[in-house]
Amino acid sequence: MIRSMTGFASGKGAFGPHSWTWELRSVNGKGLDLRIRVPEWLTGLEVALRGTLSKSLSRGNVTLSMRLSRDEADAELALNEAAMANAMDALVKTQQMAEARGVSLALSGATDLLAMKGMMEAGTDADDPGPLVAHLTSKFPELLSAFIDMRQTEGEALAGVLTSQLDQVASLTEQAAEMAAQRKDKMADALRENLARVMDNTQGADPDRVAQELALIAVKADITEEIDRLIAHVAAARDLLGQDGAVGRKLDFLMQEFNREANTLCSKAQSADLTSVGLELKAVIDQMREQVQNIE
């Protein structure tokens, strides 16, 4: 089953005082480009997530972003000793300045100091992020699974479109083969007439050399090989669409081969009808190539 390189998944969860939301999204790309945005203090999390993504995906520009928040109501409060020391130094200095001017100030109590902004702060897990990192790592496969499911769903839709386009290519190739067969006798008669005309109006020409030149013209107008290769390419593309795993690069290369045969067919057509079929082939192949750019 083929997968699209376009996908999106989101999730959320909580662990202790922490809650998070994360999003995983991707668009098409030549290779696998991973961009992971997680808090730096969650040591080891990015490495773990990058490893999991690298094992599961082959192509695409993939972005993982996470927002982490902490519920301060459930967090343990800790004294900001540096802020408290600065506040007490400021009180001592203020008291000394007041006494020097004969001003009496009311004494401040511990409650007053603790009520000052910045004296009490929520404890942090930055010193021990291990439990949170382990929990996030264990929950990530759920997000990744939803993401891959979406890419597979998109891939199934792409496979349907490509199958329909391959049917068109096969039908047009069959039309071209029928037209080539119908014109074969006419081309042979025309060559014989041209040979007779040349021999009647040319003195001293080597009949064998003239025949070789006319035969070469006939070969250059023969599209049998192009028809055979187009049929083979259709079969190869159908086979790739039925395979599992990353087949996007192989399909992209095959589209180049399709286009090459269609171009050659047009150059050899020598008839308006066959040229029209060749141009239709090129249009369908171009549409296929656009779709293939989204396949992993």
N, C-alpha and C positions, 0 to 999 in steps of 0.2 A: 504494500500500500504506500503510495507516494505521499509526501507531506509538503505543504506549502511553507515558504519561509516567513509568511505573514501570520502573526499570532498575538494573542493578548490573554492575560489572566491576572486576577487580583485576589488578594486574601487579607485576612486580619486575624489577630489573636492577642492573647495576654499571657503573661508569666510573672507572678508576683505583682509588684507595683508597676511593672512595665506593660504597655500595650503597643501594638504596632500594626501598620498597614504596609503592604508591599505590592508592587506591580511588576509584571514581567511582560515585555512586549518585544516584537521584532519585525523587521522589514527585510527585503531581499538584499543580498550582498554576494560578492564573489567568493568570500571565504567566511570564516567564523570570527566575528568581532564582538567580544564581550565587554560591556560597560556596566560595572557594578558599583552602586552607590549605597554604602552602609556606614553607620557611625564608626569612626576610626578606633574608638576605645574598645570596640568588640573584637578583641584580638583573635585572629584566626578565622573569623566568620567569612570574610571575603575569599580567602584561599579555599575554604571548604565549599562554598557555593560555586566558585569558578570551576573547581574540579568536577563537581556534579554536572554542571552545564556542559562542560567540554566532553564528558562521556556520553551525554544524551543527545547532543546536537552536532550537526556537521557544517551547516552553512547558515548565514544570516547575520544581520546587524542586531544584536540582542542587548537590550537594556533592562537591568534589574535595579529598581529604586525602592528604598524602604524609609518610612518615617517611624521613629521610635519616640514614645512619650512616657512620662512617669507620673503616676498618681501621687502627688505630694501628701495627700491625706493619709495614705497607708505607709508612707515612708518614715523611717526612724529619723528623729531630729538630732543634730549634733551641734555642739557649740563651736562657733567660728572664733577660735582663740586669738587669731591675729586681729580681728575686728574688735574683740573685747579689750585687748591690750591697748590698742590705739584709743579707744573710747575712754579708758581709765586714765591714760596719760593726759588726754585732753581735759578731763575733769580736774585732775591735780593742778594742771597749769591754770585752768580757769579759776580754781579756788585761790591759788596763790595771787593771781592778778586782782581778785576781788578783795582779799585781805589787805593787799598793798594800798588799796584805795578806800579802805574802811567800809567796804560793802559786805554785808552778811548774806550769804546764799544758803538756801535750804539744801540739806544733804540729799543725794540721790541714792536710792536703794537698788538692790539687785534686780528687783522686778522692773524698775525703770530702765536699767541697762539692757536686760534681756528683751524688752519690748522694742528696742531700737532696731531699725532696719538692718538686716544683714547679720545680726548676732546669732540667730539660729538658722541652720540650713539643713536641707534634706541630705541624708547620707547617700553616698554614691556607691555603685557596684563596680566602678572603674578599676578598683584594685583587684577584683575577682569577677571578671565577666564570664568565667567558664560555664556556670550553670545556664545562664541566659544564652550563650553561644551554642551550647549543646542542644538546648530546647529549640532554638531557631533552626539549627541544622536538621533536626529531626522532623520539623514541620515543613521544611522547604519542598520535599518530594511531592506533597499534596498540591502545591502551587505549580510545580513543574509538570505534574501529570495533567492538570487542567489545561496548561499551556500547550502541551503536546497534543492533547485531544483536539484542541481547536485547530492546530496546524494540520492534523490529519483530516478533519472535517473539510477544511479549505482545500486540502490536497485531493479529496474525493471529488469535489466540485470541479477542480482543475482537470482531473483525469477525464471527467465526463465531457468537458469542453474539448479537450485534445482528441478524445476518441471520435467525436463528431467531426472534427476538422480532418483527422486522418481518413475518415470515410469519404470526405470530399476529395482529398488528394487521390485516394484510390480510384474513385469514380472518374476524376479528370484524367488520370493516367490511362485508364481503360479507354476513354474517349480518344486520347492521343494515339494509342496503339491502333485503334480501329481506323483512324484517319490515315495513319502511316501505312497500314496495310492496303487501304483503298487507293492510295496514290502510288503504290509501288509499281503496278503495271503501267500506269500513265508515265511515270518517270522513266521506266525502261524504254517505252516507245519513243519518248522525247529524246532520250540519249541516242537511240539508234538513228532517228531522223537527223539529229545534229551531227552525228558522225558521218552519215552519208552526205550531208550538205557540205561539211568541211572537206571531205575527200573529193567531191566534185569540183570544188572551187579553189583547191590548193594544189599547186604543182610541186612535186619534189618532197612532199611531206611524208614522213615515215608513218605508215598506217598503224604499226604497233605502238609507236609513241603517242599518237593521237588517241588510240584506244585506251592507253594507260591513263592519260590525262582525264578522259571522260569517265573512266572507272573511278578515278580519285575524286572527281566531283560527286559521283554517286555515293561514295563512302562518306564524304563530308556531309551529305544530306540525310544519311541514314541515322535514325534516332532509336534504333533497337536497343543499344547499350544503355542509353539514358532511361528508356522505359523499364528495362530490367532492373537498373539500379534504384529507380523510384519505387518499384514494387518491393525490392529487398529492404529499402529504408522504411517503408510503411510497416513491414513485418517486424523489423528491429524496434521501431518505436512502440508498437503494440506490446512487444515483449517487455520492454523497459517499464511501461506503464503498469504491467502486472507484477513487477518485482517490489520487494520491500527494501527499505533503506534509501540512501541518498543517490538519486539517479539524475539529478538536475544537470550536472556537467556533461554527462553522456548525451542527454537529450539535446542540450545546447549545441554540442558538436554535430549531432545528427541533423539539426536544423540547418547548419551550414552546408552539409552535404546535400540536403534537399534543395536548397537554394541554388547550389552549383549546377545540379542536374536540370533544374527548371530554366536557368539562364542558357545553358547549352541547347536545350530543346528549342527555345525561342530563336536562338541564332541559326539553327538548322531548319527551321519550320518551312520557309519558302512557300507558305500559303497563309492567307488571311485567317482561315478557320483554325489551323494548327497554332498560329501565333496567338489567337484569342484564348485558346485553351492554355497555352503556356503562361500567358499573363494572369489568367485566373489562378493557375497553380502558384505563381509567385505571390499573389495576394493572400491566398490561404496560408501559405508557408510563413509569410511575414506575420500573420495573426498568430500562428502557432508559436513562433519564436517569442513573441511578446508574452504569451502565457508561460512558456518554459522558463522565462527569467524569474518566475516566482516559486519555482520548484526547488526544494532542498537538494 
